[in-house]
Amino acid sequence: MGNPHAEPRQVLSLWRGTINAPPLPRTANEIIEDICLEHACTVDEIRGKSRVRRIAHARQHAAWELHLQMHPRRLDESRWSYPKIAELLGYGDHTSAYCAVRDYKRRNQIATNPKGN
């Protein structure tokens, strides 16, 4: 059947008939599960306190992906907040989530926008 979040979906418009709508945004749990598959670790390891390099890098990758995604219920917000990312990944506070995103960008040499976000 496929992932409903990966493909455009058909919706009915009152003015234009059937149209292709953008794909549904992925939930935080789906993002974390995808990162776990990619890094060969478990969700409990990602959300845990382990400082093993492969787990820490997977956790940073998850923070980065969450930072980029649209919120599933508030489509006017372009990203998950750092406090929410910290809560989802088991970080102590929002500064840990901010540092995880920053470290992931540095390690993968990802350019930032002029605002620094």
Residue, then its C-alpha position, 0 to 999 in steps of 0.5 A: m500500500g505504501n507510506p501515506h506520508a511519502e506520496p501526494r494524495q488525491v483530495l476533492s476541491l470544491w472549486r477544482g474537482t480532484i487535485n493532488a495535495p502535498p504529502l502528509p508531514r511525517t510524525a516525530n515517531e516516524i522520523i525517529e524510527d526511520i533514523c533508527l533503521e538507517h543507523a541500526c539502533t533502537v528507539d530506546e537507544i536514541r531516547g536514552k542517555s548513551r554517549v556511544r558515538r554511533i548512538a550519539h550521532a544517530r540522536q543528532h541526526a534525529a534532532w536535525e531531521l526533526h528540526l527540518q520537518m513541518h509540525p503535523r498539526r500546526l502547518d504554519e510552524s516550519r519546525w519543531s521547537y528545540p524544547k520539544i525536540a529535547e523532550l522527544l529525544g530525552y535531552g536534558d533541555h533545549t540547549s542540548a537539542y540546539c547543540a545536537v543540530r549544530d554539531y550535525k550541521r558541522r559534521n556534515q558541512i551543511a550550510t545555514n541560512p543567514k539567520g543562522n537557523 
